[in-house]
Amino acid sequence: MVAFLALAGYGLSSLVEEEGRTVCALSLYVSDKSLADRLAALFGSSRIAGARAFCRVHRERDWASRWKEGWKPFSLTRKFHVIPLWQESRDCPAGKSPIFLDTTNAFGTGLHETTRFTARIIDRLAGRFTSFLDVGTGSGILAIVALRCGATQCVGIDIDPGAVKVARQNLKANQLTCRLKACDVNDFRPRTRFDLVAANLVSSDLISFRDRLISFVRPGGHLVVSGISLENMDRVERSFALAGVHPDRVVKGREWSAMLFKSLSFD
Ligand SMILES: C[S@@+](CC[C@H](N)C(=O)[O-])C[C@H]1O[C@@H](n2cnc3c(N)ncnc32)[C@H](O)[C@@H]1O
């Protein structure tokens, strides 16, 4: 569904994803009712099995905070527990490390499979990287996970300046430091390569940015790509195979998948 909206030309920054056991909901917050109606009609005509779309009008003063009601603290990985920043109680289950987040205007609550899979892979690589690049940082959630998993040098980029602002606030709320930059991946020229690079983007972007993403990884490092819908897995895997890289690990969910490439040795 996220891929569908991206293909329809809709930016993902005011999109909120909620994933329950049986239902997956995506909410788009737009200030223009006719745009909302058009998107709902477009979505309705897409014939995505089991999906339905509807519009609800919120009062001006409510709309920006309405979605927050459905977002409760949850376990992101075996180590991390996400707590919305506005939550009064900062209680975290024993043995877990809290991540405080506000994702207003940025993708990345951690509830979506694409984020969760990437966070889990980063968590499992804890201690095996010190430099981390987050391509399409959104809320900054993956940068936070990477810093808590041992990164000492962290860079995050996002094409959306609004997302970068949100990521900055989230990093600060978690008392962490990451160099964040509003930048298109095509224009990003890092001074060094990174031990670990994560990119949670739509499949078509992963394919078109493939060579750039690979070039950001130091020889022997790791690249995690996510945001791959199950029907696009072969396409993404074949594209990376053409560049000589093969996934070391594939995580598959109900709708999405993520791939870990390791020991890259490109010059
Ligand atoms: C699916 S969200 C991922 C957010 C977060 N990293 C996560 O895993 O939840 C993708 C992010 O990539 C950003 N993005 C899309 N195209 C980009 C590009 N060409 N260069 C940099 N960022 C881009 C979007 O603005 C969005 O914030």
The ligand as an SDF file (V2000), in Angstrom:
LIG
                    3D

 27 29  0  0  0  0  0  0  0  0999 V2000
    9.8950    4.3710    4.3080 C   0  0  0  0  0  0  0  0  0  0  0  0
   10.5730    5.8250    4.9590 S   0  0  0  0  0  0  0  0  0  0  0  0
   11.8020    5.1460    6.0880 C   0  0  0  0  0  0  0  0  0  0  0  0
   11.9130    5.9280    7.3800 C   0  0  0  0  0  0  0  0  0  0  0  0
   12.7550    5.2390    8.4380 C   0  0  0  0  0  0  0  0  0  0  0  0
   14.1280    5.0930    8.0120 N   0  0  0  0  0  0  0  0  0  0  0  0
   12.1870    3.8780    8.7750 C   0  0  0  0  0  0  0  0  0  0  0  0
   12.8220    2.8640    8.5000 O   0  0  0  0  0  0  0  0  0  0  0  0
   11.0720    3.8400    9.3240 O   0  0  0  0  0  0  0  0  0  0  0  0
   11.5550    6.3870    3.5970 C   0  0  0  0  0  0  0  0  0  0  0  0
   12.2110    7.7390    3.8180 C   0  0  0  0  0  0  0  0  0  0  0  0
   13.1000    7.9690    2.7260 O   0  0  0  0  0  0  0  0  0  0  0  0
   12.9990    9.3090    2.3210 C   0  0  0  0  0  0  0  0  0  0  0  0
   13.4170    9.3590    0.9010 N   0  0  0  0  0  0  0  0  0  0  0  0
   12.6840    9.0030   -0.1910 C   0  0  0  0  0  0  0  0  0  0  0  0
   13.4020    9.1940   -1.3110 N   0  0  0  0  0  0  0  0  0  0  0  0
   14.6120    9.6760   -0.9260 C   0  0  0  0  0  0  0  0  0  0  0  0
   15.7890   10.0950   -1.6390 C   0  0  0  0  0  0  0  0  0  0  0  0
   15.8310   10.0640   -2.9720 N   0  0  0  0  0  0  0  0  0  0  0  0
   16.8420   10.5590   -0.9390 N   0  0  0  0  0  0  0  0  0  0  0  0
   16.7930   10.6370    0.4300 C   0  0  0  0  0  0  0  0  0  0  0  0
   15.6910   10.2710    1.1470 N   0  0  0  0  0  0  0  0  0  0  0  0
   14.6260    9.7920    0.4880 C   0  0  0  0  0  0  0  0  0  0  0  0
   11.5450    9.6790    2.5620 C   0  0  0  0  0  0  0  0  0  0  0  0
   11.3790   11.0760    2.6900 O   0  0  0  0  0  0  0  0  0  0  0  0
   11.2400    8.8990    3.8410 C   0  0  0  0  0  0  0  0  0  0  0  0
   11.4560    9.6810    4.9930 O   0  0  0  0  0  0  0  0  0  0  0  0
  1  2  1  0
  2  3  1  0
  2 10  1  0
  3  4  1  0
  4  5  1  0
  5  6  1  0
  5  7  1  0
  7  8  2  0
  7  9  1  0
 10 11  1  0
 11 12  1  0
 11 26  1  0
 12 13  1  0
 13 14  1  0
 13 24  1  0
 14 15  1  0
 14 23  1  0
 15 16  2  0
 16 17  1  0
 17 18  1  0
 17 23  2  0
 18 19  1  0
 18 20  2  0
 20 21  1  0
 21 22  2  0
 22 23  1  0
 24 25  1  0
 24 26  1  0
 26 27  1  0
M  CHG  2   2   1   9  -1
M  END
$$$$
